[in-house]
Amino acid sequence: MRTRFLLAALAASGLWAGAAVAQVAQPGPAPKPPASNPATTPDNTPRDVKPGTGPATQPDNTPREAPKGTGPATQPDNGGNPPPARPPATAVPTAPGTAVGGGTAVGGTATGGTAVGGMATGTTGVAGTTTGKAIVVPPELAKLEAQAAVEVAAPAVPAGRAPEAKRVAEAAIRVQRATWVVEKLLPAPPDGVSRFDFTTVKVGAHGWIDTTAEVASTSNGVAVIRPAANVPEGIVIGMPTADAIAVGKTVDLRGDFAIEKAVTVDGREVLLLKAVTPAQVLDAATAKLVTAARHRLEEAKAEYANAVAVLAAARKKAMDAALDRASVEAAKRLPVPDNATGEERIRTKRDQDDLARKLAQPEVEKIVALYGDVPGSGPATPAGR
């Protein structure tokens, strides 16, 4: 009897254990792959294993010499080294006034150059502005420029003029003062020799020249030049040259010169300037000052030319705007009929233009008073400079 109870208990235990084993052996949902590289690495699980078997039931290949408690979770996942985490971008602090293009700015921003007070001293690219490094003014030259500011007084600009007109007047006086400095530095002509007058140049003209000129073109042994001194419009000056001379080169004209004759070069008349008696060579110190003063003169002339161009553009813009307004008003007052013939349209358009000029006349007079007349390419400078 006792044996029967033991057998019943063992049978019940076996059934319970079998049910428990069967419940454990039931395949469940596939585990989620870990968020690491092994999720993309084959698990090498044999194909003939029971469903539900995965890398967790495979040998972990943990080395025998590994510390106790080490398992697959602590082993390399053999999925390749993950890329190193990229450090967050850190903004580099920029000091105020640092140039974007690799230069340093003081009080302003420069692109690729150095700026002082917001004005770049490198190449600026502004029309009429000298590019490159500024001319270093020696103390002797600075003293002469201060003297020129006293000797050559600034002209009085009429009240009510536009800023563009005032700028032209200021630039013109700078040219005259720079010319005065150059004259002061250059030696006087020899006794009995007068200065060459480019304003009345003609064949047979004779006199002392101490200036520079730029080579404009060369042809058949003649170099057409543009002297730094003012030359009347339409007059072309040349000089004989035996050697090839580069266009754009600056040549020195120092000595007693004469207009020998007129020759034809490329279909135009050229007055040939020839040296009669060359001047003596200047000493090194004087030559250096003269070169610096002439650079300052060229800067002043470029500034003047730019001021004149700005004035002309501003005046033209104002004139065009006034005429446009007058044309619109004239078209309103004298409309072209829809059924007008071609001849009637032409006549009406002519009447509109006449009316527009009359309507614009008062405003045009105000513009002329505001901007004044646009001067020529450069202010008058003493001859031979």
Secondary structure per residue as TSV (DSSP state, phi and psi in degrees):
chain	resnum	aa	ss	phi	psi
A	1	M	-	360.0	-47.0
A	2	R	H	-61.0	-38.9
A	3	T	H	-63.4	-36.9
A	4	R	H	-64.0	-39.3
A	5	F	H	-66.1	-38.2
A	6	L	H	-64.7	-42.8
A	7	L	H	-64.3	-37.4
A	8	A	H	-65.5	-40.1
A	9	A	H	-65.0	-42.5
A	10	L	H	-63.4	-39.9
A	11	A	H	-63.8	-41.7
A	12	A	H	-63.9	-40.7
A	13	S	H	-63.3	-40.8
A	14	G	H	-63.4	-42.4
A	15	L	H	-62.0	-41.3
A	16	W	H	-65.2	-42.0
A	17	A	H	-65.5	-39.2
A	18	G	H	-64.3	-41.2
A	19	A	H	-63.4	-39.7
A	20	A	H	-64.6	-43.7
A	21	V	H	-62.7	-43.1
A	22	A	H	-61.7	-37.4
A	23	Q	H	-66.6	-38.6
A	24	V	H	-68.4	-35.5
A	25	A	H	-77.0	-9.3
A	26	Q	S	-66.2	132.0
A	27	P	-	-66.9	134.8
A	28	G	-	-110.0	-175.5
A	29	P	-	-63.4	145.5
A	30	A	-	-62.3	135.0
A	31	P	-	-66.3	149.9
A	32	K	-	-71.0	136.4
A	33	P	-	-65.3	144.4
A	34	P	-	-64.7	150.6
A	35	A	S	-80.2	66.0
A	36	S	S	-153.3	179.5
A	37	N	G	-61.2	-29.6
A	38	P	G	-59.0	-22.7
A	39	A	G	-61.3	-24.4
A	40	T	G	-102.8	6.1
A	41	T	S	-105.0	133.8
A	42	P	-	-56.8	140.9
A	43	D	-	-90.3	-1.4
A	44	N	-	56.9	27.4
A	45	T	-	-74.9	128.6
A	46	P	-	-60.0	149.4
A	47	R	T	-70.8	-25.0
A	48	D	T	-91.4	10.9
A	49	V	S	-80.0	165.5
A	50	K	-	-69.2	152.8
A	51	P	T	-59.9	144.3
A	52	G	T	93.7	-7.4
A	53	T	-	-85.0	134.6
A	54	G	-	-141.4	-165.8
A	55	P	G	-59.2	-25.2
A	56	A	G	-68.1	-23.4
A	57	T	G	-98.4	0.4
A	58	Q	S	-87.3	160.3
A	59	P	-	-58.3	139.1
A	60	D	-	-88.6	-6.9
A	61	N	-	56.3	29.4
A	62	T	-	-69.6	126.7
A	63	P	-	-58.7	147.4
A	64	R	T	-64.2	-31.8
A	65	E	T	-82.7	2.7
A	66	A	S	-68.2	149.8
A	67	P	-	-60.0	154.4
A	68	K	T	-64.0	138.6
A	69	G	T	93.7	-1.9
A	70	T	-	-84.9	133.7
A	71	G	-	-140.7	-171.7
A	72	P	G	-57.6	-30.8
A	73	A	G	-65.1	-23.6
A	74	T	G	-101.1	0.3
A	75	Q	S	-89.2	162.5
A	76	P	-	-60.6	144.0
A	77	D	-	-87.1	1.2
A	78	N	-	52.6	22.8
A	79	G	S	-98.6	15.4
A	80	G	-	88.5	147.4
A	81	N	-	-70.2	127.1
A	82	P	-	-66.7	149.9
A	83	P	-	-62.7	142.0
A	84	P	-	-63.1	144.2
A	85	A	-	-64.5	132.2
A	86	R	-	-79.1	127.4
A	87	P	-	-65.9	147.0
A	88	P	-	-62.2	144.4
A	89	A	-	-65.2	130.8
A	90	T	-	-109.1	125.9
A	91	A	-	-68.7	128.9
A	92	V	-	-82.8	122.1
A	93	P	-	-65.0	135.0
A	94	T	-	-111.9	126.1
A	95	A	-	-71.6	144.1
A	96	P	T	-57.6	134.6
A	97	G	T	89.4	10.2
A	98	T	B	-81.1	134.4
A	99	A	-	-75.9	147.0
A	100	V	T	-77.3	-36.9
A	101	G	T	-90.3	17.2
A	102	G	S	102.7	5.7
A	103	G	-	-111.5	-177.9
A	104	T	B	-116.7	138.3
A	105	A	E	-116.8	142.6
A	106	V	E	-120.0	109.0
A	107	G	S	77.8	8.9
A	108	G	S	-168.4	-177.5
A	109	T	-	-118.9	129.5
A	110	A	-	-114.6	151.5
A	111	T	S	-112.5	97.9
A	112	G	S	83.8	10.6
A	113	G	S	-147.2	-170.3
A	114	T	-	-107.9	134.6
A	115	A	E	-119.5	140.6
A	116	V	E	-125.2	118.8
A	117	G	T	66.0	23.8
A	118	G	T	87.8	-0.6
A	119	M	E	-109.6	114.4
A	120	A	E	-68.2	135.3
A	121	T	S	-93.9	-4.0
A	122	G	S	-87.9	-157.3
A	123	T	-	-68.8	124.9
A	124	T	-	-99.6	-30.9
A	125	G	-	74.7	8.8
A	126	V	-	-84.7	136.5
A	127	A	T	-57.8	130.8
A	128	G	T	81.8	0.2
A	129	T	S	-101.6	134.3
A	130	T	-	-65.0	129.6
A	131	T	-	-95.2	157.5
A	132	G	S	94.3	-170.6
A	133	K	S	-74.4	146.7
A	134	A	-	-69.7	149.3
A	135	I	-	-72.2	129.6
A	136	V	-	-77.4	123.0
A	137	V	-	-91.2	114.2
A	138	P	-	-64.8	156.1
A	139	P	H	-56.7	-39.9
A	140	E	H	-62.4	-38.1
A	141	L	H	-72.1	-38.7
A	142	A	H	-61.9	-37.2
A	143	K	H	-65.8	-40.7
A	144	L	H	-67.1	-37.9
A	145	E	H	-65.3	-37.0
A	146	A	H	-66.0	-37.1
A	147	Q	H	-67.4	-37.3
A	148	A	H	-64.1	-33.8
A	149	A	H	-64.3	-24.6
A	150	V	H	-87.6	-41.8
A	151	E	H	-70.8	-37.2
A	152	V	S	-108.8	100.2
A	153	A	-	-75.2	149.8
A	154	A	-	-75.1	137.1
A	155	P	-	-71.3	153.0
A	156	A	-	-78.8	124.7
A	157	V	-	-89.2	127.6
A	158	P	-	-55.4	142.3
A	159	A	T	-66.5	148.1
A	160	G	T	85.0	6.0
A	161	R	-	-78.3	154.7
A	162	A	-	-68.4	154.6
A	163	P	H	-56.7	-33.7
A	164	E	H	-64.0	-37.9
A	165	A	H	-69.2	-38.3
A	166	K	H	-65.2	-36.8
A	167	R	H	-64.9	-37.6
A	168	V	H	-63.5	-43.6
A	169	A	H	-62.8	-40.7
A	170	E	H	-66.7	-40.5
A	171	A	H	-67.0	-35.4
A	172	A	H	-64.4	-40.1
A	173	I	H	-69.2	-31.1
A	174	R	H	-65.0	-38.6
A	175	V	H	-64.4	-43.5
A	176	Q	H	-64.5	-38.8
A	177	R	H	-69.9	-38.9
A	178	A	H	-65.4	-35.4
A	179	T	H	-66.3	-40.7
A	180	W	H	-59.9	-40.2
A	181	V	H	-64.3	-43.8
A	182	V	H	-62.4	-43.0
A	183	E	H	-61.2	-37.9
A	184	K	H	-66.6	-32.6
A	185	L	H	-82.0	-30.1
A	186	L	S	-76.1	141.8
A	187	P	-	-63.6	151.2
A	188	A	-	-69.9	152.6
A	189	P	-	-66.9	159.3
A	190	P	-	-60.1	157.8
A	191	D	T	-59.1	136.8
A	192	G	T	85.0	-2.8
A	193	V	-	-113.2	121.2
A	194	S	-	-87.3	164.0
A	195	R	B	-75.4	146.4
A	196	F	-	-70.1	133.3
A	197	D	-	-106.7	103.8
A	198	F	G	-72.2	-20.0
A	199	T	G	-72.4	-20.4
A	200	T	G	-121.9	34.8
A	201	V	-	-65.9	139.8
A	202	K	-	-165.6	171.8
A	203	V	T	-63.5	131.3
A	204	G	T	97.1	-11.8
A	205	A	-	-61.8	144.5
A	206	H	E	-146.3	143.0
A	207	G	E	166.1	178.8
A	208	W	E	-88.3	129.8
A	209	I	E	-121.8	134.1
A	210	D	E	-142.0	82.8
A	211	T	E	-153.5	-171.3
A	212	T	E	-122.4	165.4
A	213	A	E	-148.8	150.8
A	214	E	E	-105.2	134.9
A	215	V	E	-76.7	119.3
A	216	A	E	-90.9	-39.0
A	217	S	E	-164.5	164.4
A	218	T	E	-134.5	143.7
A	219	S	E	-166.5	128.8
A	220	N	T	52.3	45.7
A	221	G	T	78.0	10.1
A	222	V	E	-123.1	130.6
A	223	A	E	-104.7	117.4
A	224	V	E	-79.0	127.3
A	225	I	E	-122.2	157.1
A	226	R	E	-117.8	98.7
A	227	P	E	-63.8	152.0
A	228	A	S	-65.4	-26.9
A	229	A	S	-72.8	156.3
A	230	N	-	-69.3	131.7
A	231	V	-	-120.7	133.8
A	232	P	-	-54.3	146.1
A	233	E	T	-62.8	136.5
A	234	G	T	95.2	-12.9
A	235	I	-	-93.3	128.0
A	236	V	-	-114.0	126.7
A	237	I	E	-106.7	139.3
A	238	G	E	-136.9	169.1
A	239	M	E	-144.8	145.0
A	240	P	E	-69.5	142.9
A	241	T	-	-143.1	125.6
A	242	A	S	-85.2	-29.4
A	243	D	S	-100.9	158.0
A	244	A	-	-68.7	130.2
A	245	I	-	-125.0	136.8
A	246	A	-	-74.6	139.4
A	247	V	T	-67.8	135.8
A	248	G	T	94.0	-10.0
A	249	K	-	-71.1	144.2
A	250	T	E	-96.4	129.1
A	251	V	E	-116.7	148.9
A	252	D	E	-91.1	134.9
A	253	L	E	-116.8	100.3
A	254	R	E	-133.3	121.5
A	255	G	E	139.5	-168.6
A	256	D	E	-91.2	118.0
A	257	F	E	-120.4	160.0
A	258	A	E	-146.2	149.0
A	259	I	E	-82.5	105.8
A	260	E	E	-73.7	-47.4
A	261	K	E	-166.0	175.5
A	262	A	E	-108.7	132.0
A	263	V	E	-125.5	162.5
A	264	T	E	-104.5	121.7
A	265	V	E	-127.6	119.3
A	266	D	T	54.0	40.4
A	267	G	T	80.6	9.8
A	268	R	E	-132.1	154.1
A	269	E	E	-80.6	130.4
A	270	V	E	-124.6	127.5
A	271	L	E	-82.9	119.3
A	272	L	E	-86.4	117.6
A	273	L	E	-96.3	126.6
A	274	K	E	-130.6	138.1
A	275	A	E	-75.2	129.7
A	276	V	E	-93.7	-50.5
A	277	T	E	-135.3	108.7
A	278	P	E	-64.6	153.4
A	279	A	-	-83.7	159.9
A	280	Q	-	-71.6	152.6
A	281	V	-	-71.4	135.8
A	282	L	-	-73.5	151.1
A	283	D	-	-68.7	162.1
A	284	A	H	-60.8	-42.2
A	285	A	H	-66.2	-44.7
A	286	T	H	-66.5	-41.7
A	287	A	H	-61.1	-38.1
A	288	K	H	-65.5	-42.1
A	289	L	H	-66.8	-41.4
A	290	V	H	-62.8	-41.8
A	291	T	H	-62.1	-44.8
A	292	A	H	-64.9	-40.5
A	293	A	H	-65.6	-36.5
A	294	R	H	-70.6	-34.8
A	295	H	H	-61.7	-42.0
A	296	R	H	-64.7	-36.2
A	297	L	H	-65.5	-42.4
A	298	E	H	-66.0	-36.8
A	299	E	H	-61.7	-43.5
A	300	A	H	-64.4	-39.3
A	301	K	H	-66.4	-40.2
A	302	A	H	-64.7	-39.2
A	303	E	H	-65.1	-39.6
A	304	Y	H	-65.1	-45.2
A	305	A	H	-60.9	-39.2
A	306	N	H	-67.0	-39.9
A	307	A	H	-63.8	-39.3
A	308	V	H	-64.4	-41.5
A	309	A	H	-64.3	-40.7
A	310	V	H	-65.1	-41.3
A	311	L	H	-62.9	-44.9
A	312	A	H	-62.1	-41.4
A	313	A	H	-66.4	-41.8
A	314	A	H	-66.2	-41.4
A	315	R	H	-66.2	-43.1
A	316	K	H	-63.5	-40.2
A	317	K	H	-61.9	-42.9
A	318	A	H	-66.3	-40.8
A	319	M	H	-63.9	-46.0
A	320	D	H	-62.0	-40.6
A	321	A	H	-64.4	-40.3
A	322	A	H	-65.3	-42.9
A	323	L	H	-67.7	-36.6
A	324	D	H	-63.5	-43.6
A	325	R	H	-63.8	-39.9
A	326	A	H	-67.8	-37.2
A	327	S	H	-64.9	-40.4
A	328	V	H	-63.6	-42.4
A	329	E	H	-66.8	-39.8
A	330	A	H	-64.9	-37.3
A	331	A	H	-65.8	-32.4
A	332	K	H	-70.2	-39.4
A	333	R	H	-76.3	-33.0
A	334	L	S	-124.1	73.7
A	335	P	-	-71.2	152.1
A	336	V	-	-85.9	123.5
A	337	P	-	-59.9	146.1
A	338	D	T	-63.7	-34.4
A	339	N	T	-97.0	20.8
A	340	A	-	-71.9	145.3
A	341	T	-	-76.8	172.6
A	342	G	H	-61.1	-40.9
A	343	E	H	-65.9	-39.5
A	344	E	H	-67.0	-36.2
A	345	R	H	-64.8	-42.0
A	346	I	H	-64.2	-42.7
A	347	R	H	-66.3	-40.8
A	348	T	H	-65.6	-39.6
A	349	K	H	-63.6	-38.8
A	350	R	H	-64.8	-41.0
A	351	D	H	-65.5	-37.0
A	352	Q	H	-63.0	-42.2
A	353	D	H	-63.6	-42.1
A	354	D	H	-63.2	-42.6
A	355	L	H	-66.5	-38.4
A	356	A	H	-62.7	-40.2
A	357	R	H	-63.8	-40.0
A	358	K	H	-67.3	-41.9
A	359	L	H	-66.2	-33.7
A	360	A	H	-82.9	-14.9
A	361	Q	H	-55.3	-47.7
A	362	P	H	-60.2	-40.8
A	363	E	H	-70.5	-34.7
A	364	V	H	-62.9	-40.8
A	365	E	H	-62.8	-37.3
A	366	K	H	-66.0	-38.7
A	367	I	H	-65.2	-41.3
A	368	V	H	-62.5	-41.9
A	369	A	H	-66.5	-33.1
A	370	L	H	-75.0	-45.4
A	371	Y	H	-98.4	-23.2
A	372	G	-	74.3	-173.7
A	373	D	-	-81.1	143.9
A	374	V	-	-81.4	118.2
A	375	P	-	-70.6	178.6
A	376	G	-	-74.9	-161.5
A	377	S	S	-72.2	-19.4
A	378	G	S	-167.6	153.0
A	379	P	-	-72.5	157.7
A	380	A	-	-66.5	132.6
A	381	T	-	-124.1	154.2
A	382	P	-	-57.5	144.8
A	383	A	T	-64.2	149.2
A	384	G	T	81.1	8.6
A	385	R	-	-112.1	360.0
